Structure formats: structure tokens, C-alpha cells
Amino acid sequence: MAQTGKAFYTGLFRHTLDEKGRLTIPSAWRYAHEESDTFLATPHPDGYVAVLPPSEVEKLHAKIAQMALSDGAGQDFAARFFSRTQSFSFDKQGRVGVSAELLSFAGIGKDAVLVGSLTKFNLYAPARWEKVEARTSDASFGDVMRRIGI
């Protein structure tokens, strides 16, 4: 049984999908979750799969639940967003089956890079992650930290 608590998604992990197309979630990211906890995986406009853990799923649920049925644009967005989103739980070995559509969207074949961003994590194709690393290698992290208030 997992120790429930606040999860921190930090670090970078390179994994290979197994013969059934499953990815193993790093044990460091699983400790705070029960096997039955629900995560959401959704395509991100920047070409990766964003994975929202239960705490972020709850926040999203609250926002969507407050949206008025008469908000046509909002309802259209929710329909489009959730039609492309997959809910999942990990198995006893910490594996998840990510849909072929999401893997294809992110360009993930046999290998994936799992990247933590503290409150969630992302799945990248290795080549796309290399582009992110190259794009941010010359960035002034101090400037970005000040801009976002860290």
C-alpha cells in the first residue's frame, strides 16, 4: 500500500515501453498514490503528453464543474479537451498503458522521457525533449525565475 501524501514530480527518467505499450511510472512519483488513484493524460499543444495526478485532476474537475452549460465556447473546449484525454491508474508494478493516439501525438515510439514539473509530469519523445533542452540551455533561468515569482 502506498503512503498517501503530497507528491513531488521532479527529475528526468528515460523509459522504454514494454511489449504491451506500457510505461513504468518512476517509483519516486508513485509513493504518494494508491493503485486506484486516477491520473489524466492529455496532449499538450507543444507536442508532449501532460500527465495530471489526482490533486491536479481535482482542481480541473472543480473548474469544469463551475462552467455554465450556456457557455458554448467553454463547453466546446471541454468536449474537445476531454475527447483527447485519457484517464488511467497504474498497476502493481507501476505501469500505465498510454493510448496509441497520445503516443502518436507526442511522437513517442519505443522510448519516452518522463519529465517532472513539480505538480505534474510530462511524457516526451526523446527527440522532442532534446529540442526543449537545446531551447532552454542558453536561457537565463534567473530572468525566468523572477518573471514567474520564484
Backbone hydrogen bonds, N-H to C=O, Kabsch-Sander energy under -0.5 kcal/mol:
donor,donor_aa,acceptor,acceptor_aa,energy
3,Q,31,Y,-1.6
4,T,2,A,-0.8
5,G,32,A,-0.9
9,Y,118,L,-2.3
10,T,8,F,-1.1
13,F,114,L,-2.6
15,H,13,F,-0.5
15,H,112,A,-2.6
17,L,110,K,-3.2
18,D,22,R,-2.3
21,G,18,D,-2.3
23,L,96,V,-2.7
25,I,23,L,-0.5
25,I,94,G,-3.8
29,W,26,P,-1.7
30,R,26,P,-0.8
30,R,27,S,-0.7
31,Y,27,S,-1.3
33,H,30,R,-2.5
37,D,34,E,-1.6
39,F,37,D,-0.5
39,F,88,F,-3.1
40,L,52,L,-2.3
41,A,86,Q,-3.0
42,T,50,A,-2.5
44,H,48,Y,-3.3
47,G,44,H,-2.4
49,V,123,L,-2.4
50,A,42,T,-2.7
50,A,48,Y,-0.6
51,V,121,F,-3.2
52,L,40,L,-3.3
52,L,50,A,-0.6
56,E,53,P,-0.8
57,V,53,P,-2.4
58,E,54,P,-2.3
59,K,55,S,-1.4
60,L,56,E,-2.3
61,H,57,V,-2.8
62,A,58,E,-2.3
63,K,59,K,-1.9
64,I,60,L,-2.6
65,A,61,H,-2.6
66,Q,62,A,-1.1
67,M,64,I,-1.2
71,D,68,A,-1.6
72,G,70,S,-1.6
75,Q,71,D,-2.9
76,D,72,G,-2.6
77,F,73,A,-2.5
78,A,74,G,-2.7
79,A,75,Q,-2.5
80,R,76,D,-2.5
81,F,77,F,-3.4
82,F,78,A,-2.8
83,S,79,A,-1.5
84,R,80,R,-0.8
84,R,81,F,-0.9
85,T,82,F,-0.5
86,Q,41,A,-2.9
88,F,39,F,-2.1
91,D,95,R,-2.2
94,G,91,D,-2.3
96,V,23,L,-2.8
98,V,21,G,-0.9
98,V,96,V,-0.7
103,L,99,S,-2.4
104,S,100,A,-2.6
105,F,101,E,-2.5
106,A,102,L,-2.1
107,G,103,L,-0.6
107,G,104,S,-1.1
108,I,103,L,-2.7
109,G,107,G,-0.6
109,G,111,D,-0.5
112,A,15,H,-3.0
113,V,124,Y,-2.7
114,L,13,F,-3.3
114,L,112,A,-0.5
115,V,113,V,-0.6
115,V,122,N,-2.5
116,G,11,G,-2.8
117,S,120,K,-2.6
118,L,9,Y,-3.3
119,T,117,S,-2.1
121,F,51,V,-1.9
122,N,115,V,-2.5
123,L,49,V,-2.9
124,Y,113,V,-2.6
124,Y,122,N,-0.5
125,A,106,A,-0.6
129,W,125,A,-2.4
130,E,126,P,-2.2
131,K,127,A,-1.4
132,V,128,R,-1.8
133,E,129,W,-2.7
134,A,130,E,-2.4
135,R,131,K,-2.6
136,T,132,V,-1.9
137,S,133,E,-1.0
138,D,134,A,-0.5
139,A,136,T,-0.6
141,F,139,A,-1.1
144,V,140,S,-2.0
145,M,141,F,-3.0
146,R,142,G,-2.3
147,R,143,D,-2.3
148,I,144,V,-2.2
149,G,145,M,-0.6
149,G,146,R,-0.7
150,I,145,M,-3.0
